[in-house]
């Protein structure tokens, strides 16, 4: 049976960043990937997906963006190319088409099981993505069979859907971006929006990510969240399409989307719509206002030369829709944009919290030798992003090195 010092599960940005740090420190390791390098970017993003951070924010360890368009945003295929180039840049030891089915504890380490094979290791780093499975919703089982349903992870393009209107359930990153694409394709879109914060694409003449870094918002740590459950709050929606623009429910409503409150029940082709849209929009507005206050405070403290903010007077949006008749409105597709949840049931002995997240201390599990990189809010707001995941990978690899030294000292 093959044996290696460290196994890294996943060859996306988190797994490759971890591999780079291990290789730099001459630590033997193997990266196991269920598909190809950057598989989630290949198979779980829609065709027109565009990254919502600029190219200059591609800052994986040892491989910062060095192209001619730092302020542009990368399309899905360019993200895949970037990660492939990164993998080749240090000859990452990636074994593709090697899906891990289980990680089991052994005396002194782990048995990493594959389909008909296994690898033993003293350390395992789980870098299998920020989320692993679509969030289930029991209402999906009640929808009539003539209405097509799919999750955002299975959506590819407008032509994939039958003719007719589309109901999108969820007003976060994916829901808003796909709503924008469908509106651009001439589809009628209903958007059921829950409570989700939102950012502006630009503010006071500067791009969002500059402000996130300058104000310290990108470096806010998990211990500053109001509760552990806040990690499951949807990612604030913005878009990188067409050079980058806002992409929140208010912005979409101004472009023709019909906003609804939360879908609370299903009776045949009739959906019950709960009250609360006004409160959900107010939640997004308040998050935006907080962001703008942080920007203004930074400008005042540093004297940064930026223009004043243009007046913003969004129209009041109040939904009076308490029922949606799918037949009358010609809705033929329901797109579930209600997010993802962590799933580490395949890792033996992993401890999880009430929200399903594995317990860890900045990536180090209570299980000796078991680590995590790339989780949403693993340590900071930026932990799962191209500009932040490397920081966590560096920390985890340093922790592995320190614990290995302690182990060798104890055995001496």
Beta strands, then each sheet from edge to edge (+ up, - down):
strand 1: 2-9
strand 2: 29-32
strand 3: 50-54
strand 4: 59-60
strand 5: 63-64
strand 6: 73-75
strand 7: 94-95
strand 8: 102-106
strand 9: 109-114
strand 10: 117-126
strand 11: 133-134
strand 12: 148-151
strand 13: 165-169
strand 14: 189-192
strand 15: 202-203
strand 16: 206-207
strand 17: 238-239
strand 18: 245-246
strand 19: 258-260
strand 20: 263-267
strand 21: 270-273
strand 22: 323-325
strand 23: 331-336
strand 24: 340-341
strand 25: 370-372
sheet 1: 7+ 2+ 1+ 10+ 9- 8+
sheet 2: 7+ 2+ 1+ 10+ 25+
sheet 3: 3+ 6-
sheet 4: 4+ 5-
sheet 5: 11+ 24-
sheet 6: 12+ 23+ 13+ 14+ 19+
sheet 7: 15+ 16-
sheet 8: 17+ 18-
sheet 9: 20+ 21- 22+
end
